[in-house]
């Protein structure tokens, strides 16, 4: 009775600190590698994943434990990986000067990465489902949390992160990438 609440409080504090540090690191990394709008889209998508996963976890009547923290951190890693793959394709298409509006470029990039996203998420989902079914009681909460996280992470990478970037730029191509393409074309035209 005396140890349980103390450990529960420590787990909660550790989870919050670890999650906030991970989100801050992701925000800095993505902002440096892409631009700030991409970083905001990625972090908002991850926050969506965490909140949805924790919501389903609580709705299922489960109790937070020490294994919940690594499950949430794993979801963050899984979701940002999927989002970065999509953002890389968008950035490549912008640098290559793919014709069309920003919406069309983004839609093309999402379609190009969709099969990879579904295959990756599907195989991880099947492996985690087998852990959930056959893993026993100790790993059950981790597997359940990760199953929900895979679904929400895949959804948010496709429908939330990219949509926020598009909304941020009001449907227009980012100015930095457009300038880069124009500068490269003029440099190659002079040579």
N, C-alpha and C positions, 0 to 999 in steps of 0.2 A: 504493500500500500504506500510506503514511503518512497521507494525507489522508482516505481513506475511513472508517476507524474513528472519527476525530475528528469528522467531519461526522455520522456515525451517532449518536454520543453526544450531540451538540448537538441533533439532531432529536428524539431521545428525551426529553431534558430539556425542550425547548420544548413538545413534545406534552403531557407530564405537567403542566407549569405551566399551559399554556393550558386544558387540560381541567379541572384543579382550580379555576382561577379562574372558568371558565364555570359549573361546578357550584355553586360558592359564590354567585356572583351570582344564579343561578336560585333557589337555596334562599332567599336573602334576598327576592328579588322576589315569589316565590309565597307566602312566609310573610306578607309585608306585604299582598298583594292578597287572599289567601284566609285560610287559617290554617295553622298549622305542620304539621298532619297532611297537608294537601294538598301542601305543599312537600316533605315527606319522601317521599310517594308519587311525586311527579314526579321527584325526584332518584334514587330507587332504580330507577325505570323507565329513566332515562337511563343509569345505571351498567349496568343489564342490557343496554341497546342497545350500549353501547361494548364490553362484554366479549364479547357474542355476535358482534359484527362483527369484533373483533380475533381471536376464536377461529376464525371461518370464514376470515378472511384468512390466518391462519397455517396452517390445515389445507389450504388450497389451494396452499401452497408458495410464496406470494408473499413479497417482501422489503419491509420498511417503507422508505418514501422520503419526500421532502419533500412529496409530494402526499397522503400518507396523513394528515397533520396537518389540513389543511383539510377533508378528507373526513370525519374524525371530528367536527370542529367543526360541519360542516354537518349531520351526523346529529343532533347535540345540538340544534341549532336546529330541525330538522324535527320531532323527537320532542317537544320542549317545546311547540311550536306546536300540534300535534295534541292533546296532553294538556291544554293550556289551553282549547282549544275545548270539550272534554268537561267540564272543571271549571267553565267558565262556565255551561254548561247545568245542571249540578248545582246550582250556587249560585243561578241564577235560579229553578229549581224550588223550592228551599228557601225563598227569599225570598217567592215567590208563595204559599207554604203548600200546595203540592200534597199531597193526602191520601195516606196510606199510610206504610209503614215507610221507613226510610232505604234499605233494600235495594231496595224498589219504586221510590222516587224516583230512585235511582242507575240502576236498570235502565231506567227510562223515558228518562232523560237519555242513556244510552248508545244506546238504540234511535233516539232523535231525531237523534243526530249520526252514526250509523253510515253512512248513505248519503254524507254529506259526507266522512267519513273515507276510505271506500273510493274515492270518485271522486278525491279529492285525491291519495291514495297511488297509485292506479292510473295517473293521468296523469303523475305524477312518475316512477313506475316505468318507464312506456313511454319517456319522454324519456331517462332514464338508460340504459335498455336499448339504445336506438339509439346513445348515446355509447359504450357498451361494445362493441357489435358493429362500428360503423363508425368509431369515434374514433381508432383506431390505438394504438400501443404506449405513447405518452406519457400518455394519459388513461385507459388501461385499468385501472390500479390504482385510480385515483380512482373510476371508474365502478363497478367491482366492489365496492369498499368501500361506496359509496353505495347500490347495489342491495340488499346485505345489510342495510344500515342502515334502508332504507325498510321492508323486511319486518319486521325486529325492532322498529322504532319504532312501526309501526302496531299490531303485536301488543301491545307493552307499554303503549301508551296505553289500549287497551281492557281488557286483562286483568290488568295488573299495577298500574298507578297507581291506578285506581279501587278495585281490590280491597284494596290496602293502606290506603286511606282508610277503607273500610268496616270492615276489621279493626281499625284504630286506634280507631275509635269503638264497636267491639264491636256493630255493627249498629244502634246508636242514632243518631238525628239529632244533629248537632253542636249543643251548647248555645247557642252564640252566635247561630246562624242561627235557632234555635227561639225564642230570646228576642226577636230582632228581629221575627219574624212576629207574636208575641203582642203586643209593644209597638205595632206598627203597627195591629193589629186593634183593640186597646183605644183607641188614639188616634182611629181612624176611627169607632169606636162612640160616643165622647164628642162628636164633632163633629156 
